[in-house]
């Protein structure tokens, strides 16, 4: 799942080399921290947060099929 998130983010931004994903396990879910360059934040978040919301929906859908819970935090 980490690779999927990395792939999606790298194809959205102008600086794909600056994209990284940190995965941490918490009590009942896995948290993915998506780090992108400050200049690319708008591309990952989208107008009114639409792209960020769709990324989260996609990741939750994949996780649900695997019987897991995930959340995605976008950071610069």
Phi and psi restraints in degrees (range 20) as a CNS / XPLOR table:
assign (resid 1 and name C) (resid 2 and name N)
       (resid 2 and name CA) (resid 2 and name C) 1.0 -60.5 20.0 2
assign (resid 2 and name N) (resid 2 and name CA)
       (resid 2 and name C) (resid 3 and name N) 1.0 -41.9 20.0 2
assign (resid 2 and name C) (resid 3 and name N)
       (resid 3 and name CA) (resid 3 and name C) 1.0 -65.3 20.0 2
assign (resid 3 and name N) (resid 3 and name CA)
       (resid 3 and name C) (resid 4 and name N) 1.0 -36.6 20.0 2
assign (resid 3 and name C) (resid 4 and name N)
       (resid 4 and name CA) (resid 4 and name C) 1.0 -63.2 20.0 2
assign (resid 4 and name N) (resid 4 and name CA)
       (resid 4 and name C) (resid 5 and name N) 1.0 -47.4 20.0 2
assign (resid 4 and name C) (resid 5 and name N)
       (resid 5 and name CA) (resid 5 and name C) 1.0 -62.4 20.0 2
assign (resid 5 and name N) (resid 5 and name CA)
       (resid 5 and name C) (resid 6 and name N) 1.0 -42.1 20.0 2
assign (resid 5 and name C) (resid 6 and name N)
       (resid 6 and name CA) (resid 6 and name C) 1.0 -62.2 20.0 2
assign (resid 6 and name N) (resid 6 and name CA)
       (resid 6 and name C) (resid 7 and name N) 1.0 -44.1 20.0 2
assign (resid 6 and name C) (resid 7 and name N)
       (resid 7 and name CA) (resid 7 and name C) 1.0 -61.0 20.0 2
assign (resid 7 and name N) (resid 7 and name CA)
       (resid 7 and name C) (resid 8 and name N) 1.0 -46.8 20.0 2
assign (resid 7 and name C) (resid 8 and name N)
       (resid 8 and name CA) (resid 8 and name C) 1.0 -60.9 20.0 2
assign (resid 8 and name N) (resid 8 and name CA)
       (resid 8 and name C) (resid 9 and name N) 1.0 -49.4 20.0 2
assign (resid 8 and name C) (resid 9 and name N)
       (resid 9 and name CA) (resid 9 and name C) 1.0 -64.7 20.0 2
assign (resid 9 and name N) (resid 9 and name CA)
       (resid 9 and name C) (resid 10 and name N) 1.0 -42.6 20.0 2
assign (resid 9 and name C) (resid 10 and name N)
       (resid 10 and name CA) (resid 10 and name C) 1.0 -63.5 20.0 2
assign (resid 10 and name N) (resid 10 and name CA)
       (resid 10 and name C) (resid 11 and name N) 1.0 -28.3 20.0 2
assign (resid 10 and name C) (resid 11 and name N)
       (resid 11 and name CA) (resid 11 and name C) 1.0 -85.9 20.0 2
assign (resid 11 and name N) (resid 11 and name CA)
       (resid 11 and name C) (resid 12 and name N) 1.0 -6.3 20.0 2
assign (resid 11 and name C) (resid 12 and name N)
       (resid 12 and name CA) (resid 12 and name C) 1.0 -95.9 20.0 2
assign (resid 12 and name N) (resid 12 and name CA)
       (resid 12 and name C) (resid 13 and name N) 1.0 -26.0 20.0 2
assign (resid 12 and name C) (resid 13 and name N)
       (resid 13 and name CA) (resid 13 and name C) 1.0 -101.5 20.0 2
assign (resid 13 and name N) (resid 13 and name CA)
       (resid 13 and name C) (resid 14 and name N) 1.0 166.4 20.0 2
assign (resid 13 and name C) (resid 14 and name N)
       (resid 14 and name CA) (resid 14 and name C) 1.0 -85.1 20.0 2
assign (resid 14 and name N) (resid 14 and name CA)
       (resid 14 and name C) (resid 15 and name N) 1.0 -23.0 20.0 2
assign (resid 14 and name C) (resid 15 and name N)
       (resid 15 and name CA) (resid 15 and name C) 1.0 -118.6 20.0 2
assign (resid 15 and name N) (resid 15 and name CA)
       (resid 15 and name C) (resid 16 and name N) 1.0 73.5 20.0 2
assign (resid 15 and name C) (resid 16 and name N)
       (resid 16 and name CA) (resid 16 and name C) 1.0 -64.3 20.0 2
assign (resid 16 and name N) (resid 16 and name CA)
       (resid 16 and name C) (resid 17 and name N) 1.0 -22.8 20.0 2
assign (resid 16 and name C) (resid 17 and name N)
       (resid 17 and name CA) (resid 17 and name C) 1.0 -69.8 20.0 2
assign (resid 17 and name N) (resid 17 and name CA)
       (resid 17 and name C) (resid 18 and name N) 1.0 -19.2 20.0 2
assign (resid 17 and name C) (resid 18 and name N)
       (resid 18 and name CA) (resid 18 and name C) 1.0 -95.3 20.0 2
assign (resid 18 and name N) (resid 18 and name CA)
       (resid 18 and name C) (resid 19 and name N) 1.0 7.6 20.0 2
assign (resid 18 and name C) (resid 19 and name N)
       (resid 19 and name CA) (resid 19 and name C) 1.0 -91.1 20.0 2
assign (resid 19 and name N) (resid 19 and name CA)
       (resid 19 and name C) (resid 20 and name N) 1.0 133.0 20.0 2
assign (resid 19 and name C) (resid 20 and name N)
       (resid 20 and name CA) (resid 20 and name C) 1.0 -144.3 20.0 2
assign (resid 20 and name N) (resid 20 and name CA)
       (resid 20 and name C) (resid 21 and name N) 1.0 155.6 20.0 2
assign (resid 20 and name C) (resid 21 and name N)
       (resid 21 and name CA) (resid 21 and name C) 1.0 -128.4 20.0 2
assign (resid 21 and name N) (resid 21 and name CA)
       (resid 21 and name C) (resid 22 and name N) 1.0 128.3 20.0 2
assign (resid 21 and name C) (resid 22 and name N)
       (resid 22 and name CA) (resid 22 and name C) 1.0 -111.0 20.0 2
assign (resid 22 and name N) (resid 22 and name CA)
       (resid 22 and name C) (resid 23 and name N) 1.0 129.1 20.0 2
assign (resid 22 and name C) (resid 23 and name N)
       (resid 23 and name CA) (resid 23 and name C) 1.0 -108.3 20.0 2
assign (resid 23 and name N) (resid 23 and name CA)
       (resid 23 and name C) (resid 24 and name N) 1.0 126.9 20.0 2
assign (resid 23 and name C) (resid 24 and name N)
       (resid 24 and name CA) (resid 24 and name C) 1.0 -133.2 20.0 2
assign (resid 24 and name N) (resid 24 and name CA)
       (resid 24 and name C) (resid 25 and name N) 1.0 141.7 20.0 2
assign (resid 24 and name C) (resid 25 and name N)
       (resid 25 and name CA) (resid 25 and name C) 1.0 -95.8 20.0 2
assign (resid 25 and name N) (resid 25 and name CA)
       (resid 25 and name C) (resid 26 and name N) 1.0 128.2 20.0 2
assign (resid 25 and name C) (resid 26 and name N)
       (resid 26 and name CA) (resid 26 and name C) 1.0 -112.4 20.0 2
assign (resid 26 and name N) (resid 26 and name CA)
       (resid 26 and name C) (resid 27 and name N) 1.0 -172.6 20.0 2
assign (resid 26 and name C) (resid 27 and name N)
       (resid 27 and name CA) (resid 27 and name C) 1.0 -46.5 20.0 2
assign (resid 27 and name N) (resid 27 and name CA)
       (resid 27 and name C) (resid 28 and name N) 1.0 -59.0 20.0 2
assign (resid 27 and name C) (resid 28 and name N)
       (resid 28 and name CA) (resid 28 and name C) 1.0 -125.3 20.0 2
assign (resid 28 and name N) (resid 28 and name CA)
       (resid 28 and name C) (resid 29 and name N) 1.0 10.7 20.0 2
assign (resid 28 and name C) (resid 29 and name N)
       (resid 29 and name CA) (resid 29 and name C) 1.0 -152.0 20.0 2
assign (resid 29 and name N) (resid 29 and name CA)
       (resid 29 and name C) (resid 30 and name N) 1.0 164.6 20.0 2
assign (resid 29 and name C) (resid 30 and name N)
       (resid 30 and name CA) (resid 30 and name C) 1.0 -102.6 20.0 2
assign (resid 30 and name N) (resid 30 and name CA)
       (resid 30 and name C) (resid 31 and name N) 1.0 131.7 20.0 2
assign (resid 30 and name C) (resid 31 and name N)
       (resid 31 and name CA) (resid 31 and name C) 1.0 -108.0 20.0 2
assign (resid 31 and name N) (resid 31 and name CA)
       (resid 31 and name C) (resid 32 and name N) 1.0 127.0 20.0 2
assign (resid 31 and name C) (resid 32 and name N)
       (resid 32 and name CA) (resid 32 and name C) 1.0 -105.5 20.0 2
assign (resid 32 and name N) (resid 32 and name CA)
       (resid 32 and name C) (resid 33 and name N) 1.0 123.8 20.0 2
assign (resid 32 and name C) (resid 33 and name N)
       (resid 33 and name CA) (resid 33 and name C) 1.0 -99.5 20.0 2
assign (resid 33 and name N) (resid 33 and name CA)
       (resid 33 and name C) (resid 34 and name N) 1.0 114.8 20.0 2
assign (resid 33 and name C) (resid 34 and name N)
       (resid 34 and name CA) (resid 34 and name C) 1.0 -96.8 20.0 2
assign (resid 34 and name N) (resid 34 and name CA)
       (resid 34 and name C) (resid 35 and name N) 1.0 115.8 20.0 2
assign (resid 34 and name C) (resid 35 and name N)
       (resid 35 and name CA) (resid 35 and name C) 1.0 -105.3 20.0 2
assign (resid 35 and name N) (resid 35 and name CA)
       (resid 35 and name C) (resid 36 and name N) 1.0 125.7 20.0 2
assign (resid 35 and name C) (resid 36 and name N)
       (resid 36 and name CA) (resid 36 and name C) 1.0 -132.2 20.0 2
assign (resid 36 and name N) (resid 36 and name CA)
       (resid 36 and name C) (resid 37 and name N) 1.0 164.5 20.0 2
assign (resid 36 and name C) (resid 37 and name N)
       (resid 37 and name CA) (resid 37 and name C) 1.0 -64.7 20.0 2
assign (resid 37 and name N) (resid 37 and name CA)
       (resid 37 and name C) (resid 38 and name N) 1.0 149.6 20.0 2
assign (resid 37 and name C) (resid 38 and name N)
       (resid 38 and name CA) (resid 38 and name C) 1.0 -56.3 20.0 2
assign (resid 38 and name N) (resid 38 and name CA)
       (resid 38 and name C) (resid 39 and name N) 1.0 -37.3 20.0 2
assign (resid 38 and name C) (resid 39 and name N)
       (resid 39 and name CA) (resid 39 and name C) 1.0 -67.1 20.0 2
assign (resid 39 and name N) (resid 39 and name CA)
       (resid 39 and name C) (resid 40 and name N) 1.0 -21.4 20.0 2
assign (resid 39 and name C) (resid 40 and name N)
       (resid 40 and name CA) (resid 40 and name C) 1.0 -98.9 20.0 2
assign (resid 40 and name N) (resid 40 and name CA)
       (resid 40 and name C) (resid 41 and name N) 1.0 -0.3 20.0 2
assign (resid 40 and name C) (resid 41 and name N)
       (resid 41 and name CA) (resid 41 and name C) 1.0 -56.8 20.0 2
assign (resid 41 and name N) (resid 41 and name CA)
       (resid 41 and name C) (resid 42 and name N) 1.0 -42.2 20.0 2
assign (resid 41 and name C) (resid 42 and name N)
       (resid 42 and name CA) (resid 42 and name C) 1.0 -62.4 20.0 2
assign (resid 42 and name N) (resid 42 and name CA)
       (resid 42 and name C) (resid 43 and name N) 1.0 -35.8 20.0 2
assign (resid 42 and name C) (resid 43 and name N)
       (resid 43 and name CA) (resid 43 and name C) 1.0 -70.0 20.0 2
assign (resid 43 and name N) (resid 43 and name CA)
       (resid 43 and name C) (resid 44 and name N) 1.0 -34.1 20.0 2
assign (resid 43 and name C) (resid 44 and name N)
       (resid 44 and name CA) (resid 44 and name C) 1.0 -81.3 20.0 2
assign (resid 44 and name N) (resid 44 and name CA)
       (resid 44 and name C) (resid 45 and name N) 1.0 -35.1 20.0 2
assign (resid 44 and name C) (resid 45 and name N)
       (resid 45 and name CA) (resid 45 and name C) 1.0 -81.3 20.0 2
assign (resid 45 and name N) (resid 45 and name CA)
       (resid 45 and name C) (resid 46 and name N) 1.0 -43.3 20.0 2
assign (resid 45 and name C) (resid 46 and name N)
       (resid 46 and name CA) (resid 46 and name C) 1.0 79.5 20.0 2
assign (resid 46 and name N) (resid 46 and name CA)
       (resid 46 and name C) (resid 47 and name N) 1.0 171.2 20.0 2
assign (resid 46 and name C) (resid 47 and name N)
       (resid 47 and name CA) (resid 47 and name C) 1.0 -66.3 20.0 2
assign (resid 47 and name N) (resid 47 and name CA)
       (resid 47 and name C) (resid 48 and name N) 1.0 125.0 20.0 2
assign (resid 47 and name C) (resid 48 and name N)
       (resid 48 and name CA) (resid 48 and name C) 1.0 58.8 20.0 2
assign (resid 48 and name N) (resid 48 and name CA)
       (resid 48 and name C) (resid 49 and name N) 1.0 24.6 20.0 2
assign (resid 48 and name C) (resid 49 and name N)
       (resid 49 and name CA) (resid 49 and name C) 1.0 76.2 20.0 2
assign (resid 49 and name N) (resid 49 and name CA)
       (resid 49 and name C) (resid 50 and name N) 1.0 15.0 20.0 2
assign (resid 49 and name C) (resid 50 and name N)
       (resid 50 and name CA) (resid 50 and name C) 1.0 -64.4 20.0 2
assign (resid 50 and name N) (resid 50 and name CA)
       (resid 50 and name C) (resid 51 and name N) 1.0 -44.5 20.0 2
assign (resid 50 and name C) (resid 51 and name N)
       (resid 51 and name CA) (resid 51 and name C) 1.0 -67.2 20.0 2
assign (resid 51 and name N) (resid 51 and name CA)
       (resid 51 and name C) (resid 52 and name N) 1.0 -43.4 20.0 2
assign (resid 51 and name C) (resid 52 and name N)
       (resid 52 and name CA) (resid 52 and name C) 1.0 -59.3 20.0 2
assign (resid 52 and name N) (resid 52 and name CA)
       (resid 52 and name C) (resid 53 and name N) 1.0 -41.8 20.0 2
assign (resid 52 and name C) (resid 53 and name N)
       (resid 53 and name CA) (resid 53 and name C) 1.0 -62.8 20.0 2
assign (resid 53 and name N) (resid 53 and name CA)
       (resid 53 and name C) (resid 54 and name N) 1.0 -43.0 20.0 2
assign (resid 53 and name C) (resid 54 and name N)
       (resid 54 and name CA) (resid 54 and name C) 1.0 -68.0 20.0 2
assign (resid 54 and name N) (resid 54 and name CA)
       (resid 54 and name C) (resid 55 and name N) 1.0 -35.5 20.0 2
assign (resid 54 and name C) (resid 55 and name N)
       (resid 55 and name CA) (resid 55 and name C) 1.0 -61.7 20.0 2
assign (resid 55 and name N) (resid 55 and name CA)
       (resid 55 and name C) (resid 56 and name N) 1.0 -44.7 20.0 2
assign (resid 55 and name C) (resid 56 and name N)
       (resid 56 and name CA) (resid 56 and name C) 1.0 -64.4 20.0 2
assign (resid 56 and name N) (resid 56 and name CA)
       (resid 56 and name C) (resid 57 and name N) 1.0 -41.2 20.0 2
assign (resid 56 and name C) (resid 57 and name N)
       (resid 57 and name CA) (resid 57 and name C) 1.0 -62.5 20.0 2
assign (resid 57 and name N) (resid 57 and name CA)
       (resid 57 and name C) (resid 58 and name N) 1.0 -44.5 20.0 2
assign (resid 57 and name C) (resid 58 and name N)
       (resid 58 and name CA) (resid 58 and name C) 1.0 -62.4 20.0 2
assign (resid 58 and name N) (resid 58 and name CA)
       (resid 58 and name C) (resid 59 and name N) 1.0 -45.3 20.0 2
assign (resid 58 and name C) (resid 59 and name N)
       (resid 59 and name CA) (resid 59 and name C) 1.0 -65.1 20.0 2
assign (resid 59 and name N) (resid 59 and name CA)
       (resid 59 and name C) (resid 60 and name N) 1.0 -39.9 20.0 2
assign (resid 59 and name C) (resid 60 and name N)
       (resid 60 and name CA) (resid 60 and name C) 1.0 -65.5 20.0 2
assign (resid 60 and name N) (resid 60 and name CA)
       (resid 60 and name C) (resid 61 and name N) 1.0 -37.5 20.0 2
assign (resid 60 and name C) (resid 61 and name N)
       (resid 61 and name CA) (resid 61 and name C) 1.0 -64.3 20.0 2
assign (resid 61 and name N) (resid 61 and name CA)
       (resid 61 and name C) (resid 62 and name N) 1.0 -45.2 20.0 2
assign (resid 61 and name C) (resid 62 and name N)
       (resid 62 and name CA) (resid 62 and name C) 1.0 -63.9 20.0 2
assign (resid 62 and name N) (resid 62 and name CA)
       (resid 62 and name C) (resid 63 and name N) 1.0 -42.8 20.0 2
assign (resid 62 and name C) (resid 63 and name N)
       (resid 63 and name CA) (resid 63 and name C) 1.0 -63.7 20.0 2
assign (resid 63 and name N) (resid 63 and name CA)
       (resid 63 and name C) (resid 64 and name N) 1.0 -40.4 20.0 2
assign (resid 63 and name C) (resid 64 and name N)
       (resid 64 and name CA) (resid 64 and name C) 1.0 -62.3 20.0 2
assign (resid 64 and name N) (resid 64 and name CA)
       (resid 64 and name C) (resid 65 and name N) 1.0 -37.5 20.0 2
assign (resid 64 and name C) (resid 65 and name N)
       (resid 65 and name CA) (resid 65 and name C) 1.0 -65.5 20.0 2
assign (resid 65 and name N) (resid 65 and name CA)
       (resid 65 and name C) (resid 66 and name N) 1.0 -24.5 20.0 2
assign (resid 65 and name C) (resid 66 and name N)
       (resid 66 and name CA) (resid 66 and name C) 1.0 -96.3 20.0 2
assign (resid 66 and name N) (resid 66 and name CA)
       (resid 66 and name C) (resid 67 and name N) 1.0 2.8 20.0 2
assign (resid 66 and name C) (resid 67 and name N)
       (resid 67 and name CA) (resid 67 and name C) 1.0 73.4 20.0 2
assign (resid 67 and name N) (resid 67 and name CA)
       (resid 67 and name C) (resid 68 and name N) 1.0 29.1 20.0 2
assign (resid 67 and name C) (resid 68 and name N)
       (resid 68 and name CA) (resid 68 and name C) 1.0 -120.5 20.0 2
assign (resid 68 and name N) (resid 68 and name CA)
       (resid 68 and name C) (resid 69 and name N) 1.0 167.5 20.0 2
assign (resid 68 and name C) (resid 69 and name N)
       (resid 69 and name CA) (resid 69 and name C) 1.0 -120.6 20.0 2
assign (resid 69 and name N) (resid 69 and name CA)
       (resid 69 and name C) (resid 70 and name N) 1.0 135.7 20.0 2
assign (resid 69 and name C) (resid 70 and name N)
       (resid 70 and name CA) (resid 70 and name C) 1.0 -136.2 20.0 2
assign (resid 70 and name N) (resid 70 and name CA)
       (resid 70 and name C) (resid 71 and name N) 1.0 159.3 20.0 2
assign (resid 70 and name C) (resid 71 and name N)
       (resid 71 and name CA) (resid 71 and name C) 1.0 -138.9 20.0 2
assign (resid 71 and name N) (resid 71 and name CA)
       (resid 71 and name C) (resid 72 and name N) 1.0 154.3 20.0 2
assign (resid 71 and name C) (resid 72 and name N)
       (resid 72 and name CA) (resid 72 and name C) 1.0 -122.6 20.0 2
assign (resid 72 and name N) (resid 72 and name CA)
       (resid 72 and name C) (resid 73 and name N) 1.0 123.0 20.0 2
assign (resid 72 and name C) (resid 73 and name N)
       (resid 73 and name CA) (resid 73 and name C) 1.0 -108.8 20.0 2
assign (resid 73 and name N) (resid 73 and name CA)
       (resid 73 and name C) (resid 74 and name N) 1.0 128.8 20.0 2
assign (resid 73 and name C) (resid 74 and name N)
       (resid 74 and name CA) (resid 74 and name C) 1.0 -101.4 20.0 2
assign (resid 74 and name N) (resid 74 and name CA)
       (resid 74 and name C) (resid 75 and name N) 1.0 125.6 20.0 2
assign (resid 74 and name C) (resid 75 and name N)
       (resid 75 and name CA) (resid 75 and name C) 1.0 -132.5 20.0 2
assign (resid 75 and name N) (resid 75 and name CA)
       (resid 75 and name C) (resid 76 and name N) 1.0 154.6 20.0 2
